[in-house]
Every structure is written in structure tokens, then in C-alpha cells.
Amino acid sequence: MSVPSRRYAVYALGVLALSNLLSYVNRNVLFALFEPIKAGLHLSDAQLGWLASGYVLIFSLAALPFGVLGDLRSRRVVIAAGMLIWSAATLASGLATGFAGLLACRALVGLGGAAFGATAQSLAADYFPNRGRALAMGILSAGITLGGVVGIWLGGRLEAMYGWRLTLVAVGAPGFALAVACGQLRDPVRPDYGITVRAMLRDLEVGAQAVLRLVAPLLTGLVLGGIAAWLLDQRYGADSRADTAAFAIAVMLGLAINVRWWVRDIGRLPPPDGTRGGLHGAVNDLLAAVRLVLHTPTLVFVFAGGALISFGINGLVGWAPTFMSRELGLTVRAAATLLGTWGLIAGIFGSLTGGLLADWLRRYTATGRVLTIALGLVLGGPLAIWLLTVRDLSLFVPIFAAAFFFISWYNGPIAAAIFDVVPARISATVAGAYLLFIHLVGDAVAFPLIGGLSDRFGLDRAVLILPAVALAGGLVVLLAARTVEHDMDRKLARDQR
């Protein structure tokens, strides 16, 4: 195994960043298609929210098991497999004929995104172990916000020309080619070997039974809820809302049972320092990662703040095209073009500025990355609240650009802050735990909640919750300024053992 050159590290980061952007394009293109899908499949706003949440629920729960697989086996295999899954599922979404079928396809897109997310962050972090890590993570994480706005922009334009079904087919196709490119990347800290179909299947079967058992109640709830929703939709129609209520109840019951299992099993584990001696199976590693988080104050603040930020920002990105269409009188295409153009410009500069600022402050204080996260949300949150009260398009555009610029600061620094306090040997697992928590507690709740509130009070009132919650998340992350230096020292001590 040879250490990659700086040039190769930049190339690998570029491939991963482009793939991450495509992942979020596949996720967020749906938001530009809400109105035509609602009309074509006769759905309610609450059902639209559940389509978004179906992705997030599976993404959240699968991120941690796939993070463990990334630590135990080939990270390239996990990344490539995830891209193949999400590409095929997006293609299949264009063939869906009802709520239940489209929901199942979106859940599979979430499964593929989960396989890519945490593992790609871990791999990218190892290409930049010290100098420029926050900037590198900012470039990689820029796909979260940029993929969101590009997906909305692209979805709006393609839908106007070809309809929502062909739009989903077109967006899913490029992932197959990028999966090949990611599969050929050299791992900077692990031995290289050729990827074959047999090797991929062998690597991905590690701990499969244990992982399925870990999320069995939620999976059961998703399946039973989907069946019940389909039956009720066929019997009473979408307007009765009985299908949405049945699905929500089944999922929440499954999730409640899962959380109870996790709390019980985590309590049986030794403290995180006791996990140094080796790995004892996928399930133990999943639980040990959670145990480590609970024993690291910085991670507690980052996880809690990240969930609030995810609730607010991803909720805003998801409902923005529909909000602009209804409140500003724009067509879906015009709303998607405006959001995509200005969001892309503001998001690129915001992500780069946040990474550069965090790395610069980090030279002078261990709290530099935490301060950058909080400052971006404190500046961007109030602007976003103001934005949602504006109905003059000439004023809406500059406020949107400014708010999105500041909000985008957090992407790179928050990922770098996690890797700064986590031992490298379990970095993908903890990154998976982070993705699980922020999406399960954050936007998985935000999408259906805002949809339900919109049905009852109107979308113009419902969305005001989102930037306020994101601002609160930035303030929670700021609390980590008291603990991050101590936790970084603990991480160095663990790595030296």
C-alpha cells in the first residue's frame, strides 16, 4: 500500500465530491416534482412529506450499519454498491403508479445514499489527515446543499420538457458511471485489491443477519405500513388521509421498539475505552459507536445541534419550490431555476468560505470549527426567517442568496469537528451514527410535520418553524466550544495506545 500523492488526493476528493452531489440530486429532485406528482398520483401534502421522509428514515437507519461495513471491509465496495442501489431505485421511481410504490423506491434511494455517505466522508478524511481537512470536508459536504439546489433546478427544467417520470429516469442514469470511478479509487490507509462482483457480494454480507435484526422492528413497520397504506388508498382514496395515518402509526411503532432495543443493548456495553482490543461483530460495533458518542461531550453537542440544523435546512430545501410556487405565484420551472441558480452560487461560496474560515481559525484556537458553524447559523438563520415573510421577488432573491451563503458555512466544519475527536479506526462508524441521528431526529420529522401543518394551517405559516430550529441548532453546537479541546486531547491519547 502506497501513500497517495497530494495530486491524487485532490483527484479522489473531486470524484467523491461529484458523487456526493449526485447523491443529493437523486434525493432532492423529488422536491421540484412535488406539484406534478401530487396532481398525477392524487396525493395530499402529508403524503408528499412522507415520500421525503421515507428516504430519510431508511437513510438514517442504514447509515450506521454501512458505516460499520466501511470500517470492517472495503470502503470502495460499500461506496460503489450504494451508488448502484440509488441509481437503480431512482430509475424505478419514474415507473411508480401510486403512493406505496413511489414510497418504496424512495426508501431504496435512501438505502443507497446511506451506503455512500458515511463511508465517503471517512475515506475523504483519510486523504487529508491534517492540513486542509475542514476545507476538504467542506468541498465534499457541499454536495449536500449544492446537490439540493441542483436537484431542484434540474428537476424543474427537465419536468417542464419531459414530465416527472422521465426526469427521474434521467437523473438516475449517471450514477452507474460514477460508481465505476469510485470503485477504482485507491484507499490511502488500507491495502488495495481488485473489485469484482464476487468480492463485492462477499464484503457486503458481513454481519447481514445481525444488521437486519438491529432494525427489524422498523423494517417491519415500514412494510406493514406500506401494505396498509396501499389497501386503504385503494378502498377509500387518498383524500381520506387514512393511508397516511396508518403508515405513520406503523412506522412510529416500529421506531419506538427499535429505540427501546438500542437503549437496552447500549447499556450492556463497556465504556468506549474498553473497545480498543478488537471488533466483536457488526452489532457490537454499532452499539460501541453510540457509546463513544455518549462519552464524548463534543459529539453530544454536535449530534444534537446537527439534528436541529438538519430539521431546519433540509426542510427548507425540500419545501422551497412548493412554497415559491404557491406564495410567489411562480411556475415549478421558474421556482426551481431561481432556487437552483442562486442557491448554487451562494452554496459554493458559502461552503468554501466556511471551510477556509474554519481551517484558518483552527490555527489559533481548537474551537475554530465550532465557532464557524455557530456563526454561519446565527447570521443565516434570521435572514431565512425574514425571507419567508417576503412576497416581493426583487427582494426575495438577494435575501435568499445571503441566507443560503451563511447557512452553507456549517457543512465542512461540522464533519471535520467530528473526525477531530473520533479515533480513525471507527471514523466511518461514528460518521454513520451521526447521519442516522441527525436525519432520523431531524428531517425525517420535518418533512411530514410541515406537510401536515400545511394541510391544516397553510404552508406560509408552517415553514416559519424551519429556520428558527436551524438557528437553535447553531447555538447548541456553540456549546461544544467548552469541550472540544479536551476531547481532541483524549482522541490523541487513544490513537497513541
Order of alpha helices (4+ residues) and beta strands (2+ residues): alpha-alpha-alpha-alpha-alpha-alpha-alpha-alpha-alpha-alpha-alpha-alpha-alpha-alpha-alpha-alpha-alpha-alpha-alpha-alpha-alpha-alpha-alpha
